[in-house]
Every structure is written in structure tokens, then in C-alpha cells.
């Protein structure tokens, strides 16, 4: 209980402070997106699975073409990328043809995820926690790695985070079975000190762009 209350207080105050600090970057990114391509500034991101299996929509700057997620499944020119996504162990696509030129930059340095601070303020996410997964991703990966089913339940017992343990260690380079184990270990510990450690490592993970897709 003390951990949950302390974590929520840190989430609220930190998100407000970070939104103020990042406000110049938010303006620049928003303008750059509008100048490069027509369409909304925020991505049409599909729903994710949050705490206790509740669905929510994470806010992200648009780094892809409009309707990217729909077109991946329906447009024949993205067939190869779709097949790669379905076969991959991390539900990502290397050299994704849907990503815009500016989108490549903001994804590399995780700038596209700054709007998720609003999700934190709304209580749907936390600054630190397991990465939010797509519903179909969890279903497919548990079929591939059946030994992870209990780990998934543990992960979904806490709020997903903007950053987390596997994000600051390997990011997209970490396969699902190892990633979900790391997320489950984090969920069990409930440690403010671990949260602070992860937050302190996050800027380097962003600047280096290591493992980003």
C-alpha cells in the first residue's frame, strides 16, 4: 500500500515536471510531423493491455504514415513487413517501411513516447513498469512460449510503464520470453529504489538509441 501511494505521488509530480521540461521538444516534434506529412500529430495507436487486463490507448507522436496499423494488415505492399512482425519474437519490424523519415529519429530516441506522460497523469500507466503489450501480441507470444502464461498474469497485476527494466537493458533486442520474465521480476519486487534506478538509466537508453526500432 505504501509503495503504491508513493509511486502514484511520484508519477503525478514527475509527469507534470517532465511535461514542462519537454514542452519545447513537444512543440518542435509536433511542427516537424505536420510539415513532413499530412495527418494527425498523434498516432492512431491500437489499444494495449493495462493493469488487471483493462484496455487503454497510449498516446504517442505519429512516427508512421496515417493508418499504419490498418494498412500493415490490408495493403499488399506491406505484406513482407506484416509477415516479419508475425514471425518475430518481439512484435517489431526492422526497417519498417511505414515509418516516416522524421519518425525514424523520434523513435530512435523515444521522443514519440513523451505524450504517454498524459497516460500517467490519467492513471493508466506509470513512469516505470512493464511495457504495455498488444492483446494479440500477448496471445500469440504465449502460444509460442507457453511457459510464460503465469508470468503474464504477474505482469498484468501492475500498471505498464513508459520505461522499465528491460527497456533500459536491451529494449527491442530482448526476446519475449526473457522480457516477460524481467517484467514479472519487476512486478514482484515493488521497490521505489528499483524505480529510481531505472529512471536514472532511462536518459542514456534514450540518447544512445540502443535496441530501438
Secondary structure as a PSIPRED ss2 file (coil, helix, strand):
# PSIPRED VFORMAT (PSIPRED V4.0)

   1 X C   1.000  0.000  0.000
   2 X H   0.000  1.000  0.000
   3 X H   0.000  1.000  0.000
   4 X H   0.000  1.000  0.000
   5 X H   0.000  1.000  0.000
   6 X H   0.000  1.000  0.000
   7 X H   0.000  1.000  0.000
   8 X H   0.000  1.000  0.000
   9 X H   0.000  1.000  0.000
  10 X H   0.000  1.000  0.000
  11 X H   0.000  1.000  0.000
  12 X H   0.000  1.000  0.000
  13 X H   0.000  1.000  0.000
  14 X H   0.000  1.000  0.000
  15 X H   0.000  1.000  0.000
  16 X H   0.000  1.000  0.000
  17 X H   0.000  1.000  0.000
  18 X H   0.000  1.000  0.000
  19 X H   0.000  1.000  0.000
  20 X H   0.000  1.000  0.000
  21 X H   0.000  1.000  0.000
  22 X C   1.000  0.000  0.000
  23 X H   0.000  1.000  0.000
  24 X H   0.000  1.000  0.000
  25 X H   0.000  1.000  0.000
  26 X H   0.000  1.000  0.000
  27 X H   0.000  1.000  0.000
  28 X H   0.000  1.000  0.000
  29 X H   0.000  1.000  0.000
  30 X H   0.000  1.000  0.000
  31 X H   0.000  1.000  0.000
  32 X H   0.000  1.000  0.000
  33 X H   0.000  1.000  0.000
  34 X H   0.000  1.000  0.000
  35 X H   0.000  1.000  0.000
  36 X H   0.000  1.000  0.000
  37 X C   1.000  0.000  0.000
  38 X C   1.000  0.000  0.000
  39 X C   1.000  0.000  0.000
  40 X C   1.000  0.000  0.000
  41 X C   1.000  0.000  0.000
  42 X E   0.000  0.000  1.000
  43 X C   1.000  0.000  0.000
  44 X C   1.000  0.000  0.000
  45 X C   1.000  0.000  0.000
  46 X C   1.000  0.000  0.000
  47 X C   1.000  0.000  0.000
  48 X E   0.000  0.000  1.000
  49 X E   0.000  0.000  1.000
  50 X C   1.000  0.000  0.000
  51 X H   0.000  1.000  0.000
  52 X H   0.000  1.000  0.000
  53 X H   0.000  1.000  0.000
  54 X C   1.000  0.000  0.000
  55 X E   0.000  0.000  1.000
  56 X E   0.000  0.000  1.000
  57 X C   1.000  0.000  0.000
  58 X C   1.000  0.000  0.000
  59 X C   1.000  0.000  0.000
  60 X C   1.000  0.000  0.000
  61 X E   0.000  0.000  1.000
  62 X C   1.000  0.000  0.000
  63 X C   1.000  0.000  0.000
  64 X E   0.000  0.000  1.000
  65 X C   1.000  0.000  0.000
  66 X C   1.000  0.000  0.000
  67 X C   1.000  0.000  0.000
  68 X H   0.000  1.000  0.000
  69 X H   0.000  1.000  0.000
  70 X H   0.000  1.000  0.000
  71 X H   0.000  1.000  0.000
  72 X H   0.000  1.000  0.000
  73 X H   0.000  1.000  0.000
  74 X H   0.000  1.000  0.000
  75 X C   1.000  0.000  0.000
  76 X H   0.000  1.000  0.000
  77 X H   0.000  1.000  0.000
  78 X H   0.000  1.000  0.000
  79 X H   0.000  1.000  0.000
  80 X H   0.000  1.000  0.000
  81 X H   0.000  1.000  0.000
  82 X H   0.000  1.000  0.000
  83 X H   0.000  1.000  0.000
  84 X H   0.000  1.000  0.000
  85 X H   0.000  1.000  0.000
  86 X H   0.000  1.000  0.000
  87 X H   0.000  1.000  0.000
  88 X C   1.000  0.000  0.000
  89 X C   1.000  0.000  0.000
  90 X C   1.000  0.000  0.000
  91 X C   1.000  0.000  0.000
  92 X C   1.000  0.000  0.000
  93 X C   1.000  0.000  0.000
  94 X C   1.000  0.000  0.000
  95 X C   1.000  0.000  0.000
  96 X C   1.000  0.000  0.000
  97 X C   1.000  0.000  0.000
  98 X C   1.000  0.000  0.000
  99 X E   0.000  0.000  1.000
 100 X C   1.000  0.000  0.000
 101 X H   0.000  1.000  0.000
 102 X H   0.000  1.000  0.000
 103 X H   0.000  1.000  0.000
 104 X H   0.000  1.000  0.000
 105 X H   0.000  1.000  0.000
 106 X H   0.000  1.000  0.000
 107 X H   0.000  1.000  0.000
 108 X H   0.000  1.000  0.000
 109 X C   1.000  0.000  0.000
 110 X C   1.000  0.000  0.000
 111 X H   0.000  1.000  0.000
 112 X H   0.000  1.000  0.000
 113 X H   0.000  1.000  0.000
 114 X C   1.000  0.000  0.000
 115 X C   1.000  0.000  0.000
 116 X H   0.000  1.000  0.000
 117 X H   0.000  1.000  0.000
 118 X H   0.000  1.000  0.000
 119 X H   0.000  1.000  0.000
 120 X H   0.000  1.000  0.000
 121 X H   0.000  1.000  0.000
 122 X H   0.000  1.000  0.000
 123 X C   1.000  0.000  0.000
 124 X C   1.000  0.000  0.000
 125 X C   1.000  0.000  0.000
 126 X E   0.000  0.000  1.000
 127 X E   0.000  0.000  1.000
 128 X E   0.000  0.000  1.000
 129 X C   1.000  0.000  0.000
 130 X C   1.000  0.000  0.000
 131 X C   1.000  0.000  0.000
 132 X C   1.000  0.000  0.000
 133 X E   0.000  0.000  1.000
 134 X C   1.000  0.000  0.000
 135 X H   0.000  1.000  0.000
 136 X H   0.000  1.000  0.000
 137 X H   0.000  1.000  0.000
 138 X H   0.000  1.000  0.000
 139 X H   0.000  1.000  0.000
 140 X H   0.000  1.000  0.000
 141 X H   0.000  1.000  0.000
 142 X H   0.000  1.000  0.000
 143 X H   0.000  1.000  0.000
 144 X H   0.000  1.000  0.000
 145 X C   1.000  0.000  0.000
 146 X H   0.000  1.000  0.000
 147 X H   0.000  1.000  0.000
 148 X H   0.000  1.000  0.000
 149 X H   0.000  1.000  0.000
 150 X H   0.000  1.000  0.000
 151 X H   0.000  1.000  0.000
 152 X H   0.000  1.000  0.000
 153 X H   0.000  1.000  0.000
 154 X H   0.000  1.000  0.000
 155 X H   0.000  1.000  0.000
 156 X C   1.000  0.000  0.000
 157 X C   1.000  0.000  0.000
 158 X C   1.000  0.000  0.000
 159 X C   1.000  0.000  0.000
 160 X C   1.000  0.000  0.000
 161 X E   0.000  0.000  1.000
 162 X E   0.000  0.000  1.000
 163 X E   0.000  0.000  1.000
 164 X C   1.000  0.000  0.000
 165 X C   1.000  0.000  0.000
 166 X C   1.000  0.000  0.000
 167 X C   1.000  0.000  0.000
 168 X C   1.000  0.000  0.000
 169 X C   1.000  0.000  0.000
 170 X C   1.000  0.000  0.000
 171 X H   0.000  1.000  0.000
 172 X H   0.000  1.000  0.000
 173 X H   0.000  1.000  0.000
 174 X C   1.000  0.000  0.000
 175 X C   1.000  0.000  0.000
 176 X H   0.000  1.000  0.000
 177 X H   0.000  1.000  0.000
 178 X H   0.000  1.000  0.000
 179 X H   0.000  1.000  0.000
 180 X H   0.000  1.000  0.000
 181 X H   0.000  1.000  0.000
 182 X H   0.000  1.000  0.000
 183 X H   0.000  1.000  0.000
 184 X H   0.000  1.000  0.000
 185 X H   0.000  1.000  0.000
 186 X H   0.000  1.000  0.000
 187 X H   0.000  1.000  0.000
 188 X H   0.000  1.000  0.000
 189 X H   0.000  1.000  0.000
 190 X C   1.000  0.000  0.000
 191 X C   1.000  0.000  0.000
 192 X H   0.000  1.000  0.000
 193 X H   0.000  1.000  0.000
 194 X H   0.000  1.000  0.000
 195 X H   0.000  1.000  0.000
 196 X H   0.000  1.000  0.000
 197 X H   0.000  1.000  0.000
 198 X H   0.000  1.000  0.000
 199 X H   0.000  1.000  0.000
 200 X H   0.000  1.000  0.000
 201 X H   0.000  1.000  0.000
 202 X H   0.000  1.000  0.000
 203 X H   0.000  1.000  0.000
 204 X H   0.000  1.000  0.000
 205 X H   0.000  1.000  0.000
 206 X H   0.000  1.000  0.000
 207 X H   0.000  1.000  0.000
 208 X H   0.000  1.000  0.000
 209 X C   1.000  0.000  0.000
 210 X C   1.000  0.000  0.000
 211 X C   1.000  0.000  0.000
 212 X C   1.000  0.000  0.000
 213 X C   1.000  0.000  0.000
